[in-house]
């Protein structure tokens, strides 16, 4: 193998790019570079000093590189000199426009020195001026990061803090443990070294970038790692937190109901994905984005910082690098089919989400919340109440990595629950369970405030009588009925699927007649195991007697005048009324009486529970 010839220079002028990356010292130590004099422009020192004073990592990295060159000068027999005029405020302010680069380039020209740079533009300009230039194309510096040694296949995140033993969260979202991963306490110098390596890698790798660089903190995306670095004075010590997804899921892995899957696939507008930190919100968002992209749709994301692990055919926009107005304009002009807004945190994020929705952009947003209604409340006060259902209409709550609850929003004009006077009717945002349609919360204006009121799940005498009347009416067509009153004039009725056509009637005339005669809106749903399980309250002890005409179930007399749910072999069959003496009598002439009688006679499992 032919050994690469070392670059030699009598005088060498490095610019800021190679100083920050530590490339001058690395090339000298590896004997790829030799120089008699290394001349550092005062502008480089000034720029690095400014970065360090604002607690930015690249400033410290550059100053440490200059210190390292001073140490190497004695060992390798070269001089380190400083030259040039310290830049003024205008030059520093316009550094990004090339003012500092121009000053360094002029020094190299005046000294007849070799310009060393990792900036392709700087190198091109230098060569155009017939200067001697060493252009170093930055490559990936290391194959394995130091921080990776703290990870294994089950590690979700690693937490490093000075003078504390390294620790990690291991397991799955919602099911993890916090464990130490090293016996020795980690020191500040070690954390600085790890931080330097992370920043250097992020600046050179195609899959890495410094997302946010602030005074006292840095946020870096490196491969599938999202890394947060904090340092004094922002924090009371150096700390590094690295997070990595441990499981990649596709949308079918969540085993969503057909109704929810259709909602996500066919009408992805105004969806909120909510949950506590670490429970899998972003994992679901990634699965949704990949699902949409697999259907040959244009998918884009809005992130701050960018941390979703997505294929190349999905464009990820950074709120940290662009303004809300820029994101707004880009999305309206590029017209994506679906957009994922990851991690909405502040008022500007919520307003941007609302603005994009009202402009017709299909959005699914991710928001932190400890329970489903909190996700909706985060919009209250930020946008008008009447606009909320137009901005968000479905909330998917994630807990322990799976879908725990789904809510739906719609606007109506009604008297809020708990109020009785008709003149108190007002616009109300009704929040219902997506699967069952049961009302759970109401949002409405009360005075000058917007209130969020949970709808109490109680059975008033009026509703109890209404449910009994409805059940009696429906029993003309089927023996198995479960009535669930959602409000005083709305209910869900569960009946066997094979009886639904008979209850609905031709062109819906039968059910319409029932609704008109009873004055309630009826939502028919198939009766299944789920309703039987939901209807089960506290188990009730009983004694069964089978007579010639009746099946009699004797319960505690304290349950007199109450309602009892009856199941046979875990299938709900009816809700019965307990007589004054604690006796339930069911005629053996009807189908339910026969079913219970046969189960009692053959040893089938009959269970009673409070309604």
C-alpha positions in Angstrom: 0.0 0.0 0.0 1.4 3.4 -1.0 1.8 5.7 2.0 0.1 9.1 1.5 2.6 11.9 1.3 2.3 14.4 4.1 1.4 18.1 3.4 4.3 20.4 4.2 4.1 24.1 4.7 6.5 26.7 5.9 3.6 28.9 7.2 0.2 27.5 7.8 -3.0 29.6 8.4 -5.9 27.5 9.6 -9.4 28.9 9.5 -12.2 28.5 12.1 -13.6 25.3 10.5 -10.5 23.2 11.0 -9.9 24.6 14.4 -13.3 23.7 15.7 -13.1 20.2 14.3 -9.6 19.7 15.8 -8.2 18.7 12.4 -4.9 20.6 12.7 -3.7 18.8 15.8 -5.0 15.4 14.4 -3.1 15.8 11.1 0.1 16.9 12.9 -0.1 14.0 15.4 -0.7 11.5 12.5 2.2 13.1 10.6 -0.1 13.9 7.6 0.8 17.5 8.1 4.0 19.4 8.9 4.6 23.1 9.3 7.3 25.4 10.6 4.9 28.1 11.8 1.1 27.9 12.5 -0.4 31.4 12.3 -3.7 31.8 14.0 -5.7 35.0 13.1 -7.0 37.0 16.0 -10.4 36.8 14.3 -10.5 33.1 15.0 -9.7 33.6 18.6 -12.3 36.4 18.9 -15.0 34.3 17.2 -14.3 31.2 19.5 -14.2 33.5 22.5 -17.6 34.9 21.6 -19.1 31.4 21.2 -17.6 30.2 24.5 -18.9 33.3 26.3 -22.4 32.4 25.2 -21.7 28.8 26.4 -21.8 27.2 23.0 -20.0 24.0 22.7 -18.1 24.8 19.5 -16.5 27.8 21.2 -15.0 25.5 23.9 -13.9 22.9 21.3 -12.0 25.5 19.3 -10.3 27.1 22.3 -9.2 23.7 23.5 -7.8 22.9 20.0 -5.6 26.1 20.2 -4.4 25.0 23.6 -3.5 21.6 22.2 -1.6 23.2 19.3 0.5 25.1 21.8 1.3 21.8 23.6 2.2 20.0 20.3 4.5 22.9 19.2 7.3 21.9 21.6 6.9 18.2 20.8 6.9 18.5 17.0 9.2 21.6 16.7 6.9 24.2 15.2 5.9 27.7 16.3 2.4 29.0 17.1 1.9 32.7 16.4 -1.1 35.0 16.5 -1.5 37.8 13.9 -4.1 40.0 12.3 -6.4 42.6 13.7 -9.1 41.7 16.2 -12.4 42.1 14.4 -14.9 44.7 15.4 -18.6 44.2 16.3 -19.6 44.5 12.6 -17.3 41.8 11.4 -18.4 39.4 14.2 -22.1 40.2 13.5 -21.5 39.5 9.8 -19.4 36.4 10.3 -21.9 34.2 8.6 -21.7 36.4 5.5 -18.0 35.6 5.1 -16.4 38.6 6.9 -14.2 36.5 9.2 -13.3 34.1 6.4 -12.2 37.0 4.3 -9.9 38.3 7.1 -8.3 34.9 7.5 -7.8 34.5 3.8 -6.2 37.9 3.5 -3.7 37.1 6.3 -2.7 33.9 4.4 -2.3 35.9 1.2 -0.2 38.6 2.9 2.1 36.1 4.7 2.4 34.0 1.5 1.2 31.1 3.7 -0.8 28.0 3.1 -4.5 28.3 3.9 -6.0 25.3 5.7 -9.8 24.9 5.6 -12.6 22.4 5.7 -14.9 24.9 4.1 -15.3 24.2 0.4 -16.3 27.8 -0.4 -13.3 29.1 1.4 -11.0 26.7 -0.4 -12.5 27.5 -3.8 -12.1 31.3 -3.3 -8.5 30.8 -2.1 -7.6 28.7 -5.2 -9.2 31.3 -7.4 -6.8 33.8 -6.0 -3.8 31.5 -6.7 -3.2 30.8 -3.0 -1.7 27.7 -1.6 -4.7 25.8 -0.1 -5.0 22.6 1.9 -8.6 21.5 1.8 -9.6 18.8 4.3 -12.8 17.1 3.5 -14.3 16.2 6.9 -15.2 12.5 7.3 -16.8 10.5 10.0 -14.4 10.7 12.9 -15.3 7.6 14.9 -17.3 4.4 14.3 -18.5 4.0 17.8 -19.4 6.9 20.1 -18.3 6.7 23.7 -21.9 7.2 24.9 -22.9 4.0 23.0 -21.0 1.8 25.5 -23.8 2.6 28.0 -26.5 1.2 25.7 -27.7 -2.3 25.1 -30.7 -3.7 23.1 -33.2 -2.8 25.9 -31.9 0.6 26.8 -34.3 3.5 26.2 -32.2 6.3 27.5 -28.9 7.0 29.2 -28.4 9.7 31.9 -25.0 11.0 32.6 -24.3 13.7 35.3 -21.0 14.8 36.7 -20.1 13.1 40.1 -23.0 10.6 39.7 -22.9 7.0 38.5 -24.2 6.6 34.9 -27.8 5.4 34.9 -30.2 4.2 32.2 -33.9 3.4 31.7 -34.3 -0.2 30.4 -37.4 -1.8 29.1 -40.4 -0.8 27.0 -42.5 2.4 27.2 -44.6 2.2 30.4 -42.7 -0.8 31.6 -39.1 0.1 32.4 -36.7 0.3 35.3 -34.0 2.9 36.2 -30.7 1.1 36.8 -27.0 2.1 37.1 -24.8 1.0 34.2 -21.4 1.8 35.7 -19.9 1.6 39.2 -17.6 4.6 38.9 -18.9 8.1 39.1 -18.4 10.0 35.9 -16.3 13.2 36.1 -16.8 16.6 34.4 -13.7 16.1 32.1 -15.2 12.8 30.9 -18.5 14.5 30.1 -16.7 17.3 28.3 -14.9 14.7 26.2 -18.1 12.8 25.4 -19.8 16.1 24.6 -17.0 17.2 22.3 -17.1 13.9 20.4 -20.9 14.1 19.9 -20.7 17.7 18.6 -17.8 16.8 16.2 -19.7 13.8 14.9 -22.9 15.8 14.4 -21.0 18.3 12.3 -19.6 15.8 9.9 -22.0 12.9 9.7 -24.8 12.9 7.1 -27.2 11.5 9.7 -26.3 14.0 12.3 -26.9 17.7 13.0 -26.8 20.1 15.9 -30.5 21.0 16.2 -30.3 23.7 18.8 -27.3 25.5 20.3 -28.1 27.8 23.1 -26.3 29.4 26.0 -25.8 26.5 28.4 -27.5 23.7 26.3 -27.2 21.8 23.0 -29.7 19.4 21.4 -28.1 17.0 18.9 -29.6 14.4 16.6 -27.1 11.7 15.7 -28.4 8.7 13.9 -31.2 7.3 16.0 -29.9 9.1 19.1 -31.5 12.3 20.4 -28.9 13.9 22.8 -29.4 16.8 25.2 -26.3 18.4 26.7 -26.6 20.9 29.5 -23.8 22.8 31.3 -23.3 25.6 33.8 -24.7 28.2 34.3 -27.9 26.8 32.7 -27.6 23.7 34.9 -25.7 23.3 38.1 -23.4 20.7 36.5 -22.6 19.0 33.2 -25.3 16.5 32.1 -25.9 14.5 29.0 -29.1 12.7 28.3 -29.3 10.4 25.2 -32.6 8.8 24.1 -33.0 6.1 21.6 -36.1 4.2 20.4 -36.0 0.6 21.4 -38.9 -0.6 19.3 -40.1 0.3 15.9 -43.8 -0.4 15.4 -46.0 -0.3 12.3 -49.6 0.8 12.5 -51.0 -2.8 12.3 -49.0 -3.6 15.4 -51.3 -1.4 17.5 -54.3 -3.7 16.7 -56.6 -0.7 16.3 -60.3 -1.1 15.9 -61.6 -1.0 12.3 -63.4 2.3 13.1 -60.3 4.0 14.4 -58.1 2.6 11.6 -60.6 4.0 9.1 -60.5 7.3 10.9 -56.7 7.5 10.7 -56.4 6.2 7.1 -59.2 8.0 5.4 -59.6 11.3 7.3 -56.3 12.3 8.9 -57.4 15.8 9.8 -57.2 17.3 13.3 -55.9 14.2 15.1 -54.1 14.7 18.4 -51.8 12.0 19.7 -51.5 12.5 23.5 -49.7 10.9 26.4 -47.2 11.2 29.2 -43.4 11.5 28.3 -41.9 8.1 27.4 -45.2 6.3 26.7 -44.8 6.0 22.9 -46.5 9.1 21.3 -43.7 9.7 18.8 -43.5 6.0 18.1 -47.2 6.0 17.0 -46.6 9.3 15.0 -43.7 7.6 13.2 -45.9 4.6 12.4 -48.6 6.8 11.0 -46.1 8.8 8.8 -44.6 5.5 7.4 -48.2 4.1 6.8 -49.2 7.2 4.8 -45.9 7.2 2.8 -46.4 3.5 2.0 -49.7 4.5 0.3 -47.8 6.7 -2.1 -48.8 9.9 -0.3 -46.6 13.0 0.2 -45.8 13.1 3.9 -43.9 15.8 5.8 -43.2 16.4 9.5 -42.8 19.5 11.7 -40.5 18.9 14.6 -38.6 20.8 17.3 -36.2 19.2 17.5 -36.2 16.6 14.7 -36.1 13.2 16.4 -38.5 11.0 14.5 -36.7 8.1 12.7 -38.2 8.1 9.3 -37.3 6.9 5.7 -35.8 9.3 3.2 -39.1 9.8 1.3 -40.5 11.8 4.2 -39.3 15.4 4.6 -38.7 16.6 8.1 -38.9 20.3 8.8 -37.3 21.9 11.9 -39.1 24.6 13.9 -35.7 25.3 15.5 -34.2 26.3 12.2 -37.2 28.1 10.6 -40.0 30.4 11.7 -43.6 29.5 12.1 -44.4 31.7 9.1 -41.8 29.9 7.0 -43.2 26.5 7.9 -46.7 27.8 7.1 -45.7 29.1 3.7 -43.7 26.0 2.8 -46.6 23.6 3.6 -49.2 25.7 1.8 -47.0 25.8 -1.3 -45.8 22.2 -1.3 -49.2 20.8 -0.5 -48.5 17.5 1.3 -51.2 14.9 1.7 -50.4 14.4 5.4 -48.3 16.3 7.9 -47.2 15.1 11.4 -46.6 17.9 13.9 -44.4 16.4 16.6 -44.1 17.7 20.1 -46.3 20.9 20.3 -45.1 22.7 23.4 -45.7 26.5 23.4 -48.5 28.8 22.3 -46.9 29.5 19.0 -46.9 25.8 18.2 -50.6 25.4 19.0 -51.5 28.5 17.0 -49.5 27.3 14.0 -51.3 23.9 14.3 -54.7 25.7 14.3 -53.7 28.0 11.5 -52.6 25.1 9.3 -55.8 23.1 10.0 -58.0 26.1 9.2 -56.1 26.5 6.0 -57.0 23.0 5.0 -53.8 21.1 5.8 -54.3 17.6 7.1 -52.6 17.3 10.4 -51.8 14.8 13.2 -50.2 16.5 16.2 -48.3 15.2 19.2 -48.8 16.7 22.6 -47.8 15.9 26.2 -50.8 15.1 28.5 -51.3 13.0 31.6 -54.9 12.2 30.6 -56.9 12.5 27.3 -58.9 15.7 28.3 -55.7 17.5 29.2 -54.7 17.4 25.5 -57.9 19.4 24.6 -57.5 21.8 27.5 -54.1 22.9 26.2 -55.9 24.5 23.3 -58.3 26.3 25.6 -57.4 30.0 25.8 -55.1 29.7 22.9 -57.8 29.6 20.2 -61.5 30.4 20.4 -63.7 27.8 21.9 -66.0 27.5 18.8 -63.0 26.8 16.6 -61.6 23.9 18.7 -63.8 21.1 17.1 -62.7 22.4 13.6 -59.0 22.2 14.6 -59.1 18.9 16.5 -61.9 16.3 16.3 -60.1 13.1 17.5 -57.7 12.6 20.5 -55.8 9.3 20.6 -54.3 8.8 24.1 -51.3 6.5 24.4 -50.4 4.7 27.6 -47.7 2.1 28.1 -47.1 2.0 24.3 -50.6 1.2 23.3 -53.9 3.1 22.5 -55.6 3.5 25.9 -58.5 5.9 25.0 -59.9 7.7 22.0 -62.1 10.8 22.3 -64.1 12.7 19.7 -65.2 16.3 19.6 -68.2 18.0 18.1 -70.0 21.3 18.5 -73.7 21.6 19.4 -76.2 24.0 20.9 -77.7 22.6 24.1 -78.4 23.2 27.8 -75.2 21.9 29.5 -75.6 18.9 31.8 -76.6 19.9 35.3 -78.5 23.0 34.1 -82.3 22.8 33.7 -83.5 26.1 32.4 -84.1 26.1 28.6 -82.8 29.7 28.3 -79.4 28.5 29.5 -78.8 26.8 26.1 -75.5 27.8 24.5 -72.8 26.5 22.1 -71.2 23.5 23.8 -68.2 21.4 22.7 -69.2 17.8 23.5 -66.4 15.3 24.1 -67.5 11.7 23.6 -65.8 8.3 23.7 -64.9 7.5 20.1 -65.9 3.9 20.2 -69.1 4.0 22.3 -70.4 7.5 21.7 -70.8 8.0 25.4 -70.5 11.7 26.5 -67.7 12.3 28.9 -67.0 16.1 29.0 -68.5 19.4 28.0 -66.7 22.6 27.2 -68.6 25.9 27.2 -68.3 29.5 28.1 -69.5 30.4 31.6 -69.3 34.1 32.2 -65.9 35.2 30.9 -64.3 31.8 31.5 -64.2 28.6 29.4 -64.9 25.6 31.6 -64.3 21.9 31.0 -66.9 19.9 33.0 -66.9 16.1 33.3 -70.3 14.6 32.6 -71.2 12.5 35.7 -72.1 8.9 35.0 -75.1 8.8 37.3 -78.5 7.3 36.8 -81.2 9.9 37.7 -84.7 8.6 38.3 -85.8 10.2 35.0 -83.0 8.4 33.0 -83.7 5.2 34.8 -87.3 5.3 33.9 -86.4 6.3 30.3 -84.0 3.4 29.9 -86.6 1.0 31.2 -89.2 2.3 28.8 -86.9 2.1 25.9 -85.8 -1.4 26.8 -89.5 -2.5 27.1 -90.2 -1.0 23.6 -87.2 -2.7 22.0 -88.1 -6.1 23.6 -91.0 -6.2 21.2 -88.4 -7.1 18.6 -85.6 -8.9 20.5 -85.2 -10.5 24.0 -81.7 -9.2 24.7 -81.4 -5.4 25.2 -79.0 -3.2 27.0 -79.8 0.5 27.2 -77.1 3.1 28.0 -78.4 6.7 28.5 -75.9 9.2 27.2 -78.1 12.2 28.0 -81.7 12.9 28.8 -82.6 12.7 25.1 -80.0 10.4 23.6 -79.0 6.8 24.2 -77.1 3.8 22.9 -79.0 0.5 22.6 -77.1 -2.7 22.3 -79.0 -5.7 20.8 -77.9 -9.0 19.1 -76.6 -8.3 15.6 -79.0 -10.8 14.0 -81.9 -8.7 15.4 -80.7 -5.3 14.2 -82.5 -5.4 10.8 -85.8 -6.2 12.5 -85.4 -3.2 14.9 -84.3 -0.8 12.1 -87.1 -1.8 9.8 -87.5 -1.2 6.1 -85.7 2.1 5.2 -85.3 2.7 8.9 -89.0 3.3 9.5 -89.3 1.1 12.7 -86.5 2.8 14.6 -87.6 6.2 13.5 -91.1 5.5 14.8 -89.7 4.4 18.2 -87.5 7.5 18.4 -90.5 9.7 17.6 -92.8 8.1 20.1 -90.3 8.1 22.9 -88.7 11.5 22.1 -85.1 10.2 22.2 -82.3 9.7 19.7 -81.3 6.0 19.6 -77.9 4.7 18.4 -78.2 1.0 17.7 -75.0 -1.1 18.4 -74.4 -4.8 18.2 -74.5 -6.5 21.6 -71.3 -8.5 22.3 -68.9 -9.7 24.9 -67.5 -6.2 25.4 -70.9 -4.8 26.5 -71.4 -7.8 28.8 -68.1 -7.1 30.5 -68.7 -3.4 30.7 -72.1 -4.0 32.3 -70.6 -6.1 35.0 -70.3 -4.3 38.3 -69.7 -5.9 41.7 -70.5 -9.6 41.7 -73.8 -10.5 43.5 -74.3 -13.7 45.3 -77.6 -15.5 44.6 -79.5 -18.8 44.9 -81.4 -20.2 41.9 -84.7 -22.0 42.0 -86.4 -23.5 39.0 -90.2 -23.7 39.2 -92.7 -24.9 36.7 -93.4 -21.4 35.3 -90.5 -19.3 36.5 -86.8 -19.2 37.1 -86.3 -17.5 40.4 -83.0 -15.9 41.5 -82.9 -14.9 45.1 -80.4 -12.2 46.2 -79.8 -10.1 49.3 -82.9 -8.2 50.2 -80.7 -5.0 50.5 -80.6 -5.0 46.7 -84.4 -4.6 46.5 -85.6 -2.2 43.7 -82.1 -2.2 42.1 -81.0 -3.4 38.7 -78.9 -6.6 38.2 -77.0 -7.7 35.2 -77.3 -11.4 34.3 -74.7 -13.2 32.2 -74.7 -16.8 31.1 -71.3 -18.3 30.2 -69.8 -14.8 30.1 -72.4 -13.6 27.6 -74.7 -10.7 28.7 -78.4 -11.7 28.5 -80.4 -9.1 30.4 -80.7 -6.5 33.1 -83.4 -7.5 35.6 -85.2 -5.6 38.3 -85.0 -7.0 41.8 -88.4 -7.2 43.7 -89.0 -5.9 47.1 -88.2 -9.2 48.7 -84.9 -9.6 46.8 -86.4 -12.0 44.3 -85.9 -11.9 40.5 -88.6 -13.9 38.6 -88.1 -14.7 35.0 -90.8 -16.5 33.0 -89.7 -19.8 31.5 -91.9 -19.1 28.5 -89.6 -16.6 26.9 -86.2 -17.3 25.4 -84.1 -15.8 28.2 -86.0 -17.7 30.9 -85.4 -20.9 29.0 -81.7 -20.1 28.5 -81.1 -19.4 32.2 -83.2 -22.4 33.3 -81.2 -24.7 31.0 -77.9 -23.2 32.3 -78.9 -23.7 35.9 -80.0 -27.3 35.2 -76.9 -28.3 33.2 -74.3 -26.6 35.4 -73.7 -23.6 33.1 -72.1 -20.5 34.6 -74.7 -17.9 35.6 -73.3 -14.7 37.0 -75.1 -11.7 38.6 -73.5 -8.3 39.0 -74.7 -4.9 40.2 -75.7 -2.6 37.3 
